[in-house]
Amino acid sequence: MSHSEDEYSLHTSHIGNDVSEDPVQDHRPRLLIMGLRRSGKSSIQKVVFHKMAANETLFLESTNKIIKENITSFIDFQVWDFPGQIDYFDTATYDSDVIFGEYGALIFVIDAQDDYIEALNRLHQTVLRAHEKNKNLTFEVFIHKVDALSDEFKIDTQRDIQQRTTDELADVGLENVPLSFYLTSIYDHSIFEAFSKVIQKLIPQLPTLENLLNILCANSGIEKAFLFDVNSKIYIATDSSPVDMQTYEICSDMIDVIIDISEIYGRTTSFHQINDELYGDDQTQVETNGKAGNYGTTTDTANDAASLIKLNNGMVLCLRGVNRFLALVCLLRSDNFEKHGLIDYNFQCFKQAIAEVFELKRRSAERLRHEGMRLSGDVNEGG
């Protein structure tokens, strides 16, 4: 069964500038991206969710209105991009209960290359008033544009921002507010890793996913495993071993390599043929099973995608498609990969377990939606 290409990208749809929402339709987790003007909010969104090249964001115009987008992927959520110059607590213009009332995260972006005292004052006011509206909201601080800073200055800046923020919140009795800090840049993988950590907090099934990955790694000789959203390169779960930045980067880059190669060559040889070639003379072999030449162009392609890359250090990168949105990327030693039959079987068990997890999520969402429609109908009849 074929599908149109846009069904397998992160769909976005602008839904107007007002903040009124249909209570029946709008139950998605919400990411609120805030910060001062020119702090890099729109650039972050374009790079992560629209695959825009980082250098192209230099030509983006400054945002002058609230932009709300629906993101359809392994988990449906909304991204709201707020202009830095507006006062979203102005009750005459905006309904702060609607803005901050939904389950989600508030991402506050601070330009680390600029004087951030004004940004910290705005952050303090935002956290104070948003937490008052919604106690379940998590707060994420992106200390952004750190690519031009030295490593020592990055650490000093993060320590200073974190200390000032926690002290100000403690002074008003908010020392227990969930607040996390990340050093980010659109010119490296740090922005994707930061978004991965943010999104993971919005996934109720995260402990189950991590446990499944731990079982897979333990029984298959896998050193490290990531469950990626293919289109955004956000990893929604990983096993319990520590995340090494270099390992994450190479696993993330593999997705770009596979997509680029599949777009050029389309359908190629089978997974097991490549496994035979893996131990040949060539240093690197890559295999993709693709229809129409694009990862995710059809359900079969996404579900059956299989790719291998043998590294010069004797390690093997393995990508396997889980469903139309997700892919498992693993790093393992080449001698462990000789048991590829066992790995294939374990992966099929893992894939089936993932399907069951998200089927339960889908049924729960459907039930909530029908209950919301019924309640809405009752209200309309009563009116």
Salt bridges, closest charged atoms under 4 A:
GLU7 OE1 - HIS3 ND1 3.36
GLU21 OE2 - LYS68 NZ 3.06
ASP26 OD2 - ARG30 NH2 2.69
GLU69 OE2 - HIS14 NE2 3.64
GLU69 OE1 - HIS50 NE2 3.28
ASP97 OD1 - LYS133 NZ 3.47
ASP111 OD2 - LYS145 NZ 3.43
GLU140 OE2 - LYS201 NZ 3.14
ASP151 OD1 - LYS154 NZ 3.80
ASP156 OD1 - ARG159 NH1 2.99
ASP160 OD1 - ARG164 NE 3.04
GLU223 OE2 - ARG333 NE 3.28
ASP239 OD1 - LYS224 NZ 3.61
ASP253 OD1 - HIS189 NE2 2.86
ASP256 OD2 - LYS233 NZ 2.69
ASP300 OD2 - LYS291 NZ 3.03
ASP344 OD2 - HIS272 NE2 3.96
ASP344 OD1 - ARG320 NH1 2.94
GLU359 OE2 - ARG362 NH2 2.67
GLU359 OE2 - ARG363 NE 3.08
GLU366 OE1 - HIS370 NE2 3.26
ASP378 OD2 - ARG374 NH1 3.91
